[in-house]
């Protein structure tokens, strides 16, 4: 089972401070077909570097419950909407999730996931132009040894010049 993780340590600030200042300011993103994989999330208005774009939403569940629910799609068992929060909890974006669950992986992302007080926010790493697809580095962590077969199971199709060829996080 796989899940995305925030590459940063949990922030020590109020979650409300990380939320967008004005959710009523209008929709800045939309979900549509992606040239990279399946569905993707696109900017429908310019997004400035450092802006919080959206919170990754879904049911907050325990790891035993995540194991019970896995796989979401038996035909594609490595595809989930899980986002790791801590050793006991995960966000399952399949249930009560929002558009953030459709943000695709890229090895050179334009967004990052930031965990604040058990919540996950997607923030712009740089200015994002209208029409541009949003990406963050999933940094998938698996305890098993990274074999060529395993890397292929989590193949990356981002097309970046710095593409690792896999959505798996580099081993340390």
Backbone as a printed PyTorch tensor [residue, N CA C, xyz], in Angstrom:
tensor([[[  0.8570,  -1.1780,   0.0000],
         [  0.0000,   0.0000,   0.0000],
         [  0.8940,   1.2300,   0.0000]],

        [[  0.4950,   2.2370,  -0.7290],
         [  1.3000,   3.4490,  -0.8360],
         [  0.4960,   4.6670,  -0.4440]],

        [[  1.2240,   5.6960,  -0.0730],
         [  0.5930,   6.9650,   0.2560],
         [  1.5980,   8.0690,   0.0440]],

        [[  1.0860,   9.2260,  -0.2820],
         [  1.9610,  10.3860,  -0.4110],
         [  2.3390,  10.8690,   0.9760]],

        [[  3.4720,  11.5280,   1.0640],
         [  3.9300,  12.0990,   2.3270],
         [  4.4200,  13.5080,   2.0900]],

        [[  4.2790,  14.3160,   3.1100],
         [  4.8700,  15.6450,   3.0530],
         [  6.3590,  15.4950,   3.3010]],

        [[  7.2080,  16.0920,   2.4520],
         [  8.6450,  15.9530,   2.6610],
         [  9.1600,  16.7440,   3.8450]],

        [[  8.3430,  17.6170,   4.3820],
         [  8.7700,  18.4570,   5.5020],
         [  8.3000,  17.8650,   6.8170]],

        [[  8.9890,  18.2350,   7.8770],
         [  8.5200,  17.8850,   9.2100],
         [  7.2650,  18.7010,   9.4900]],

        [[  6.3840,  18.1970,  10.3650],
         [  5.1740,  18.9550,  10.6680],
         [  5.4890,  20.3680,  11.1450]],

        [[  4.7800,  21.3190,  10.5950],
         [  4.9650,  22.7220,  10.9850],
         [  4.3590,  22.9550,  12.3570]],

        [[  4.8820,  23.9240,  13.0590],
         [  4.3950,  24.2300,  14.4030],
         [  3.6550,  25.5550,  14.4130]],

        [[  2.6830,  25.7000,  13.5390],
         [  1.9000,  26.9270,  13.5250],
         [  0.4380,  26.5680,  13.4060]],

        [[ -0.3820,  27.5290,  13.5830],
         [ -1.8160,  27.3150,  13.5550],
         [ -2.2680,  26.9480,  12.1540]],

        [[ -3.0740,  25.8890,  12.0170],
         [ -3.5600,  25.4450,  10.7120],
         [ -4.3770,  26.5250,  10.0230]],

        [[ -5.0870,  27.3190,  10.7720],
         [ -5.9040,  28.3730,  10.1630],
         [ -5.0310,  29.3770,   9.4240]],

        [[ -3.8200,  29.5760,   9.9030],
         [ -2.9240,  30.5260,   9.2500],
         [ -2.4820,  30.0260,   7.8790]],

        [[ -2.5020,  28.7030,   7.6720],
         [ -2.0780,  28.1430,   6.3920],
         [ -3.2040,  28.1200,   5.3700]],

        [[ -4.4220,  28.2700,   5.8170],
         [ -5.5650,  28.2000,   4.9120],
         [ -5.6240,  29.4340,   4.0230]],

        [[ -6.2330,  29.2940,   2.8440],
         [ -6.3640,  30.4590,   1.9690],
         [ -7.0760,  31.5970,   2.6810]],

        [[ -6.6290,  32.8050,   2.4280],
         [ -7.1890,  33.9740,   3.1020],
         [ -8.6400,  34.2130,   2.7180]],

        [[ -9.0020,  33.9160,   1.4920],
         [-10.3550,  34.2090,   1.0450],
         [-10.8950,  33.1180,   0.1350]],

        [[-11.5220,  32.0690,   0.7250],
         [-12.0510,  31.0040,  -0.1110],
         [-13.1480,  31.4940,  -1.0480]],

        [[-13.7620,  32.6170,  -0.7400],
         [-14.8230,  33.1600,  -1.5890],
         [-14.2570,  33.9730,  -2.7500]],

        [[-12.9380,  34.0620,  -2.8260],
         [-12.3040,  34.8730,  -3.8650],
         [-12.4900,  34.2870,  -5.2590]],

        [[-13.0630,  33.1140,  -5.3460],
         [-13.3080,  32.4990,  -6.6430],
         [-12.4780,  31.2540,  -6.8470]],

        [[-12.9450,  30.4380,  -7.7320],
         [-12.2810,  29.1710,  -8.0140],
         [-11.0200,  29.4210,  -8.8380]],

        [[ -9.8940,  28.8770,  -8.3760],
         [ -8.6220,  29.0710,  -9.0660],
         [ -8.1240,  27.8060,  -9.7380]],

        [[ -8.7990,  26.6880,  -9.4700],
         [ -8.3730,  25.4150, -10.0570],
         [ -9.5730,  24.6540, -10.5920]],

        [[ -9.2960,  23.7200, -11.5040],
         [-10.3480,  22.8300, -11.9920],
         [ -9.7300,  21.4870, -12.3520]],

        [[-10.5510,  20.4500, -12.2330],
         [-10.1310,  19.0940, -12.5780],
         [-10.5320,  18.8250, -14.0180]],

        [[ -9.5780,  18.2680, -14.7750],
         [ -9.8870,  17.8300, -16.1360],
         [ -8.8820,  16.7570, -16.5430]],

        [[ -9.0440,  16.2080, -17.7090],
         [ -8.1620,  15.1620, -18.2180],
         [ -6.7220,  15.6750, -18.2700]],

        [[ -5.7970,  14.8200, -17.8520],
         [ -4.3810,  15.1890, -17.8320],
         [ -3.6250,  14.4730, -18.9440]],

        [[ -2.6660,  15.1550, -19.5160],
         [ -1.7800,  14.5300, -20.4870],
         [ -0.7520,  13.6340, -19.8300]],

        [[ -0.6010,  13.7500, -18.5150],
         [  0.3720,  12.9470, -17.7770],
         [ -0.2450,  11.6300, -17.3400]],

        [[ -1.4190,  11.7060, -16.6800],
         [ -2.0700,  10.5000, -16.1800],
         [ -3.4810,  10.8120, -15.7260]],

        [[ -4.4570,  10.1230, -16.2690],
         [ -5.8380,  10.2240, -15.7900],
         [ -6.3380,  11.6510, -15.7030]],

        [[ -6.8470,  11.9870, -14.5220],
         [ -7.3090,  13.3500, -14.2610],
         [ -6.1610,  14.1640, -13.6850]],

        [[ -6.2600,  15.4750, -13.8470],
         [ -5.2750,  16.3810, -13.2840],
         [ -5.9650,  17.6430, -12.8200]],

        [[ -5.2510,  18.4670, -12.0930],
         [ -5.7800,  19.7360, -11.5820],
         [ -5.0260,  20.8620, -12.2810]],

        [[ -5.7850,  21.8310, -12.7870],
         [ -5.2230,  22.9330, -13.5720],
         [ -5.5810,  24.2740, -12.9570]],

        [[ -4.6730,  25.2220, -13.1000],
         [ -4.9280,  26.5970, -12.6590],
         [ -5.8540,  27.2590, -13.6810]],

        [[ -6.9250,  27.8780, -13.2060],
         [ -7.8110,  28.6430, -14.0940],
         [ -7.6020,  30.1410, -13.8870]],

        [[ -6.6680,  30.4670, -13.0080],
         [ -6.2410,  31.8470, -12.7590],
         [ -4.7930,  31.7640, -12.2890]],

        [[ -4.0380,  32.8340, -12.4330],
         [ -2.6510,  32.8000, -11.9610],
         [ -2.5870,  32.5220, -10.4560]],

        [[ -1.5840,  31.7510, -10.0580],
         [ -1.3570,  31.4280,  -8.6500],
         [  0.0640,  31.8670,  -8.3220]],

        [[  0.2110,  32.6460,  -7.2690],
         [  1.5200,  33.1930,  -6.8990],
         [  2.3320,  32.2010,  -6.0720]],

        [[  3.6380,  32.2770,  -6.2180],
         [  4.5510,  31.4780,  -5.4070],
         [  4.2110,  31.6580,  -3.9310]],

        [[  4.1650,  30.5580,  -3.1880],
         [  3.8920,  30.5980,  -1.7560],
         [  2.4260,  30.5530,  -1.3870]],

        [[  1.5380,  30.7210,  -2.3540],
         [  0.1000,  30.6990,  -2.0570],
         [ -0.3490,  29.3020,  -1.6680]],

        [[ -1.2320,  29.2330,  -0.6790],
         [ -1.9040,  27.9890,  -0.3640],
         [ -3.0320,  27.8430,  -1.3680]],

        [[ -3.0450,  26.7250,  -2.0760],
         [ -4.0010,  26.5240,  -3.1530],
         [ -5.2350,  25.7810,  -2.6720]],

        [[ -5.0230,  24.6950,  -1.9350],
         [ -6.1340,  23.8540,  -1.5090],
         [ -5.6730,  22.9660,  -0.3610]],

        [[ -6.5990,  22.5610,   0.4840],
         [ -6.3150,  21.5820,   1.5220],
         [ -6.6100,  20.1930,   0.9720]],

        [[ -5.7380,  19.2260,   1.2700],
         [ -5.9850,  17.8380,   0.8870],
         [ -7.0040,  17.2860,   1.8720]],

        [[ -8.1930,  17.0090,   1.3740],
         [ -9.3040,  16.5910,   2.2310],
         [ -9.6240,  15.1190,   2.0370]],

        [[-10.2870,  14.5560,   3.0140],
         [-10.7510,  13.1780,   2.9730],
         [-10.9660,  12.6880,   4.3850]],

        [[-11.4200,  11.4480,   4.4810],
         [-11.5950,  10.8450,   5.7960],
         [-10.2340,  10.6810,   6.4550]],

        [[-10.1110,  11.0840,   7.7050],
         [ -8.9040,  10.8110,   8.4780],
         [ -9.1570,   9.4800,   9.1720]],

        [[ -8.3470,   8.4900,   8.8060],
         [ -8.5570,   7.1320,   9.2990],
         [ -7.2640,   6.5870,   9.8910]],

        [[ -7.3960,   5.4760,  10.6090],
         [ -6.2240,   4.8080,  11.1690],
         [ -5.5890,   3.9270,  10.1020]],

        [[ -4.3520,   3.5420,  10.3470],
         [ -3.6830,   2.6380,   9.4090],
         [ -4.3990,   1.2990,   9.3030]],

        [[ -4.8870,   0.7020,  10.4110],
         [ -5.6410,  -0.5520,  10.2460],
         [ -6.8620,  -0.3820,   9.3290]],

        [[ -7.5420,   0.7520,   9.4220],
         [ -8.6820,   0.9990,   8.5350],
         [ -8.2060,   1.1780,   7.0980]],

        [[ -7.0690,   1.8390,   6.9010],
         [ -6.5230,   2.0010,   5.5480],
         [ -6.2010,   0.6350,   4.9400]],

        [[ -5.6300,  -0.2550,   5.7370],
         [ -5.3320,  -1.6040,   5.2530],
         [ -6.6130,  -2.3530,   4.9030]],

        [[ -7.6590,  -2.1510,   5.6940],
         [ -8.9450,  -2.7960,   5.4150],
         [ -9.5290,  -2.2930,   4.1000]],

        [[ -9.4130,  -0.9910,   3.8330],
         [ -9.9780,  -0.3890,   2.6210],
         [ -9.1570,  -0.6910,   1.3670]],

        [[ -7.8940,  -1.0350,   1.5380],
         [ -6.9840,  -1.2340,   0.4080],
         [ -7.2860,  -2.5390,  -0.3100]],

        [[ -7.2080,  -2.6220,  -1.6300],
         [ -6.9690,  -1.5250,  -2.5610],
         [ -8.2670,  -0.8180,  -2.9480]],

        [[ -8.1520,   0.4520,  -3.3060],
         [ -9.3130,   1.1920,  -3.7960],
         [ -9.8030,   0.5980,  -5.1070]],

        [[ -8.8810,   0.2080,  -5.9500],
         [ -9.1970,  -0.3630,  -7.2630],
         [ -8.4000,  -1.6530,  -7.4180]],

        [[ -9.0680,  -2.8130,  -7.2890],
         [ -8.3410,  -4.0880,  -7.3900],
         [ -7.5730,  -4.2490,  -8.7050]],

        [[ -8.0300,  -3.5920,  -9.7750],
         [ -7.3230,  -3.6730, -11.0550],
         [ -6.0620,  -2.8100, -11.0770]],

        [[ -5.9550,  -1.8840, -10.1340],
         [ -4.7940,  -0.9930, -10.0410],
         [ -4.4520,  -0.8230,  -8.5550]],

        [[ -3.9420,  -1.8880,  -7.9130],
         [ -3.7820,  -1.8720,  -6.4540],
         [ -2.7890,  -0.8530,  -5.9120]],

        [[ -1.9040,  -0.3290,  -6.7630],
         [ -0.9380,   0.6610,  -6.2810],
         [ -1.4720,   2.0810,  -6.3320]],

        [[ -2.6800,   2.2590,  -6.8330],
         [ -3.2720,   3.6040,  -6.8980],
         [ -4.1910,   3.7990,  -5.6980]],

        [[ -3.8640,   4.7800,  -4.8860],
         [ -4.7170,   5.1330,  -3.7470],
         [ -4.8110,   6.6500,  -3.6790]],

        [[ -5.6760,   7.1110,  -2.7970],
         [ -5.7560,   8.5400,  -2.4960],
         [ -5.3100,   8.7810,  -1.0550]],

        [[ -4.4260,   7.9250,  -0.5430],
         [ -3.9450,   8.0480,   0.8290],
         [ -2.8590,   9.1120,   0.9290]],

        [[ -2.9290,   9.8820,   2.0070],
         [ -1.8730,  10.8500,   2.3080],
         [ -1.4750,  10.6390,   3.7620]],

        [[ -0.2350,  10.2550,   3.9750],
         [  0.3090,   9.9650,   5.2980],
         [  0.2850,  11.2150,   6.1760]],

        [[ -0.2580,  11.0760,   7.3910],
         [ -0.2220,  12.1820,   8.3560],
         [  0.8090,  11.8760,   9.4410]],

        [[  0.6640,  10.7100,  10.0610],
         [  1.5960,  10.2940,  11.1020],
         [  1.5780,   8.7710,  11.1800]],

        [[  2.2560,   8.2170,  12.1800],
         [  2.3540,   6.7620,  12.2790],
         [  1.0220,   6.0790,  12.5530]],

        [[  0.0270,   6.8400,  12.9630],
         [ -1.2740,   6.2480,  13.2890],
         [ -2.3890,   6.6210,  12.3250]],

        [[ -2.1970,   7.6710,  11.5170],
         [ -3.2980,   8.2020,  10.7100],
         [ -2.9130,   8.4930,   9.2690]],

        [[ -3.9260,   8.4400,   8.4210],
         [ -3.7820,   8.7250,   6.9990],
         [ -5.0580,   9.4300,   6.5450]],

        [[ -4.9370,  10.3060,   5.5500],
         [ -6.1190,  10.9090,   4.9380],
         [ -6.4730,  10.0460,   3.7340]],

        [[ -7.7270,   9.6170,   3.6480],
         [ -8.2090,   8.8640,   2.4910],
         [ -9.0510,   9.7990,   1.6400]],

        [[ -8.4500,  10.3530,   0.5950],
         [ -9.1220,  11.3070,  -0.2760],
         [-10.2190,  10.7110,  -1.1260]],

        [[-10.3210,   9.3830,  -1.1620],
         [-11.4120,   8.7670,  -1.9400],
         [-12.7590,   9.0720,  -1.2990]],

        [[-12.7790,   9.1610,   0.0160],
         [-14.0190,   9.4050,   0.7520],
         [-13.9920,  10.8100,   1.3390]],

        [[-14.9680,  11.6140,   0.9630],
         [-15.0850,  13.0030,   1.4130],
         [-13.8890,  13.8500,   0.9830]],

        [[-13.2540,  13.4540,  -0.1100],
         [-12.1220,  14.2000,  -0.6430],
         [-12.5800,  15.3440,  -1.5310]],

        [[-11.6240,  16.0920,  -2.0260],
         [-11.9090,  17.2240,  -2.9090],
         [-11.0020,  17.1410,  -4.1410]],

        [[-10.9200,  18.2130,  -4.8720],
         [-10.1300,  18.2420,  -6.1120],
         [ -8.6570,  17.9250,  -5.8950]],

        [[ -8.1470,  18.1550,  -4.7120],
         [ -6.7150,  17.9420,  -4.4580],
         [ -6.2830,  16.5080,  -4.7310]],

        [[ -7.1860,  15.5560,  -4.6020],
         [ -6.8130,  14.1540,  -4.8030],
         [ -6.3970,  13.8620,  -6.2440]],

        [[ -6.7280,  14.7620,  -7.1660],
         [ -6.3920,  14.5680,  -8.5770],
         [ -5.0890,  15.2610,  -8.9830]],

        [[ -4.3770,  15.8740,  -8.0350],
         [ -3.0940,  16.4960,  -8.3740],
         [ -2.0850,  15.3800,  -8.6420]],

        [[ -1.5020,  15.4160,  -9.8170],
         [ -0.5590,  14.3780, -10.2290],
         [  0.8410,  14.6180,  -9.6750]],

        [[  1.6350,  13.5600,  -9.7510],
         [  3.0390,  13.5810,  -9.3320],
         [  3.9220,  14.1410, -10.4420]],

        [[  4.9730,  14.8330, -10.0580],
         [  6.0550,  15.2020, -10.9760],
         [  7.3560,  15.2560, -10.1870]],

        [[  8.4350,  14.9210, -10.8470],
         [  9.7560,  14.9560, -10.2150],
         [ 10.2780,  16.3790, -10.0580]],

        [[  9.7810,  17.3170, -10.8690],
         [ 10.0690,  18.7500, -10.7390],
         [  8.7310,  19.4570, -10.5480]],

        [[  8.1680,  19.3700,  -9.3480],
         [  6.8150,  19.8830,  -9.1220],
         [  6.7440,  21.4050,  -9.0550]],

        [[  5.5380,  21.9190,  -9.2450],
         [  5.2990,  23.3540,  -9.0650],
         [  4.5660,  23.6200,  -7.7480]],

        [[  4.2520,  22.5510,  -7.0220],
         [  3.5790,  22.6530,  -5.7190],
         [  4.2770,  21.7380,  -4.7240]],

        [[  3.9490,  21.9390,  -3.4610],
         [  4.4180,  21.0420,  -2.4150],
         [  3.2980,  20.8440,  -1.4170]],

        [[  3.3740,  19.7320,  -0.7080],
         [  2.4150,  19.4480,   0.3470],
         [  3.0410,  19.8620,   1.6700]],

        [[  2.2730,  20.5930,   2.4590],
         [  2.7590,  21.0430,   3.7620],
         [  1.7780,  20.5710,   4.8230]],

        [[  2.2880,  19.8240,   5.8070],
         [  1.4540,  19.3220,   6.8860],
         [  1.5020,  20.2950,   8.0560]],

        [[  0.3230,  20.7010,   8.5110],
         [  0.2020,  21.6440,   9.6170],
         [ -0.8590,  21.1170,  10.5740]],

        [[ -0.4450,  20.7550,  11.7710],
         [ -1.3840,  20.2950,  12.7970],
         [ -2.3160,  19.1970,  12.2940]],

        [[ -1.7680,  18.2110,  11.5920],
         [ -2.5650,  17.0820,  11.1300],
         [ -3.3840,  17.3420,   9.8800]],

        [[ -3.2230,  18.5030,   9.2890],
         [ -3.9050,  18.8310,   8.0290],
         [ -2.8430,  19.0260,   6.9570]],

        [[ -3.2100,  18.7870,   5.6980],
         [ -2.2580,  18.8940,   4.5960],
         [ -2.7380,  19.9600,   3.6230]],

        [[ -1.8450,  20.8960,   3.3040],
         [ -2.1600,  21.9830,   2.3830],
         [ -1.2250,  21.9050,   1.1860]],

        [[ -1.7600,  22.1720,   0.0080],
         [ -0.9680,  22.2150,  -1.2150],
         [ -0.6300,  23.6730,  -1.4890]],

        [[  0.6800,  23.9550,  -1.5890],
         [  1.1620,  25.3250,  -1.7780],
         [  1.9770,  25.4200,  -3.0610]],

        [[  1.9590,  26.5940,  -3.6670],
         [  2.7180,  26.8360,  -4.8980],
         [  4.1950,  27.0430,  -4.5800]],

        [[  5.0570,  26.2990,  -5.2550],
         [  6.5070,  26.4630,  -5.1050],
         [  7.0400,  27.6140,  -5.9470]],

        [[  6.2720,  27.9930,  -6.9500],
         [  6.6500,  29.0770,  -7.8560],
         [  5.3590,  29.6440,  -8.4280]],

        [[  5.4540,  30.7240,  -9.1740],
         [  4.2730,  31.2550,  -9.8510],
         [  3.7590,  30.2050, -10.8320]],

        [[  2.4430,  30.0370, -10.8610],
         [  1.8040,  29.0650, -11.7510],
         [  0.8620,  29.8280, -12.6690]],

        [[  1.0280,  29.6220, -13.9590],
         [  0.2390,  30.3480, -14.9590],
         [ -1.1250,  29.7020, -15.1820]],

        [[ -2.0710,  30.5020, -15.6230],
         [ -3.3850,  30.0000, -16.0130],
         [ -3.1980,  28.8910, -17.0490]],

        [[ -3.8990,  27.7860, -16.8650],
         [ -3.8310,  26.6650, -17.7940],
         [ -2.7740,  25.6340, -17.4650]],

        [[ -1.9030,  25.9420, -16.5110],
         [ -0.8250,  25.0240, -16.1460],
         [ -1.3470,  23.9580, -15.1890]],

        [[ -0.8980,  22.7110, -15.3940],
         [ -1.2890,  21.6310, -14.4930],
         [ -0.4780,  21.7260, -13.2020]],

        [[ -1.1300,  21.4170, -12.0780],
         [ -0.4690,  21.4100, -10.7730],
         [  0.1270,  20.0340, -10.5130]],

        [[  1.3110,  20.0220,  -9.9050],
         [  2.0000,  18.7790,  -9.5610],
         [  2.6790,  18.9320,  -8.2070]],

        [[  2.7490,  17.8330,  -7.4520],
         [  3.6650,  17.7770,  -6.3160],
         [  4.3730,  16.4300,  -6.3600]],

        [[  5.5030,  16.3490,  -5.6870],
         [  6.2850,  15.1140,  -5.6570],
         [  5.6750,  14.2160,  -4.5950]],

        [[  5.0980,  13.0950,  -5.0180],
         [  4.4370,  12.1970,  -4.0720],
         [  5.4130,  11.6420,  -3.0450]],

        [[  6.6460,  11.4150,  -3.4300],
         [  7.6300,  10.8910,  -2.4870],
         [  7.1440,   9.6280,  -1.8020]],

        [[  6.6130,   8.6750,  -2.5800],
         [  6.0590,   7.4540,  -2.0050],
         [  7.1440,   6.6710,  -1.2820]],

        [[  6.8040,   6.1860,  -0.0960],
         [  7.7530,   5.4580,   0.7340],
         [  7.2750,   4.0230,   0.8840]],

        [[  8.1480,   3.1030,   0.5230],
         [  7.8600,   1.6750,   0.6510],
         [  9.0390,   1.0520,   1.3790]],

        [[  8.7350,   0.1660,   2.3140],
         [  9.8010,  -0.4520,   3.0980],
         [ 10.6230,  -1.4570,   2.2970]],

        [[ 10.0380,  -2.0270,   1.2520],
         [ 10.7260,  -3.0450,   0.4530],
         [ 11.9140,  -2.4470,  -0.2990]],

        [[ 12.8310,  -3.3410,  -0.6910],
         [ 13.9750,  -2.9280,  -1.5040],
         [ 13.4670,  -2.4490,  -2.8570]],

        [[ 14.0340,  -1.3670,  -3.3600],
         [ 13.6210,  -0.8120,  -4.6530],
         [ 14.2380,  -1.6370,  -5.7840]],

        [[ 13.4740,  -2.5320,  -6.3240],
         [ 13.9080,  -3.3270,  -7.4680],
         [ 13.4230,  -2.6490,  -8.7440]],

        [[ 13.9910,  -2.9950,  -9.8830],
         [ 13.4740,  -2.4380, -11.1400],
         [ 11.9760,  -2.7150, -11.3160]],

        [[ 11.5220,  -3.9030, -10.9080],
         [ 10.0980,  -4.2460, -11.0170],
         [  9.2530,  -3.3210, -10.1430]],

        [[  9.7000,  -3.0770,  -8.9060],
         [  8.9550,  -2.2050,  -8.0060],
         [  8.9170,  -0.7780,  -8.5450]],

        [[ 10.0480,  -0.2950,  -9.0290],
         [ 10.0820,   1.0530,  -9.6020],
         [  9.1290,   1.1620, -10.7830]],

        [[  9.0240,   0.1090, -11.5900],
         [  8.1130,   0.1230, -12.7300],
         [  6.6550,   0.1360, -12.2710]],

        [[  6.3620,  -0.5470, -11.1650],
         [  4.9930,  -0.5480, -10.6350],
         [  4.5630,   0.8610, -10.2410]],

        [[  5.5280,   1.7030,  -9.8990],
         [  5.2660,   3.0930,  -9.5140],
         [  5.9320,   4.0420, -10.5140]],

        [[  5.8150,   3.7090, -11.7880],
         [  6.4600,   4.4890, -12.8480],
         [  5.9550,   5.9260, -12.8690]],

        [[  6.8630,   6.8270, -13.1860],
         [  6.5370,   8.2450, -13.3250],
         [  6.5010,   8.5930, -14.8040]],

        [[  5.5160,   9.3900, -15.1820],
         [  5.3550,   9.8110, -16.5740],
         [  5.4030,  11.3280, -16.7020]],

        [[  6.0780,  11.9960, -15.7600],
         [  6.0390,  13.4630, -15.7320],
         [  6.7430,  14.1100, -16.9230]],

        [[  7.7260,  13.4340, -17.4990],
         [  8.4140,  13.9890, -18.6620],
         [  9.4690,  15.0380, -18.3410]],

        [[  9.7300,  15.2730, -17.0710],
         [ 10.7300,  16.2580, -16.6600],
         [ 12.1340,  15.8110, -17.0660]],

        [[ 13.0140,  16.7770, -17.3030],
         [ 14.4140,  16.4580, -17.5950],
         [ 15.0740,  15.7830, -16.3920]],

        [[ 14.5380,  16.0290, -15.1930],
         [ 15.0880,  15.4470, -13.9730],
         [ 14.2360,  14.2810, -13.4670]],

        [[ 13.4480,  13.6830, -14.3460],
         [ 12.5510,  12.5930, -13.9460],
         [ 13.3510,  11.4230, -13.3730]],

        [[ 12.9220,  10.9390, -12.2010],
         [ 13.5500,   9.7850, -11.5590],
         [ 13.0690,   8.4780, -12.1800]],

        [[ 11.9790,   8.5500, -12.9600],
         [ 11.4120,   7.3500, -13.5600],
         [ 10.4610,   6.6190, -12.6420]],

        [[ 10.3230,   7.0980, -11.4110],
         [  9.4500,   6.4640, -10.4300],
         [  8.8820,   7.5210,  -9.4860]],

        [[  7.7090,   7.2330,  -8.9340],
         [  7.1050,   8.1300,  -7.9440],
         [  7.6190,   7.8340,  -6.5380]],

        [[  8.4360,   6.7840,  -6.4130],
         [  9.0020,   6.4310,  -5.1150],
         [ 10.0130,   7.4830,  -4.6800]],

        [[ 10.0330,   7.7460,  -3.3800],
         [ 11.0110,   8.6840,  -2.8190],
         [ 12.4010,   8.0700,  -2.9290]],

        [[ 13.4150,   8.8890,  -3.1690],
         [ 14.7790,   8.3390,  -3.1810],
         [ 15.0980,   7.7280,  -1.8220]],

        [[ 15.7640,   6.5720,  -1.8370],
         [ 16.1890,   5.9380,  -0.5780],
         [ 17.2980,   6.7730,   0.0290]],

        [[ 17.2880,   6.8650,   1.3490],
         [ 18.3220,   7.6410,   2.0510],
         [ 19.4110,   6.7480,   2.5520]]])
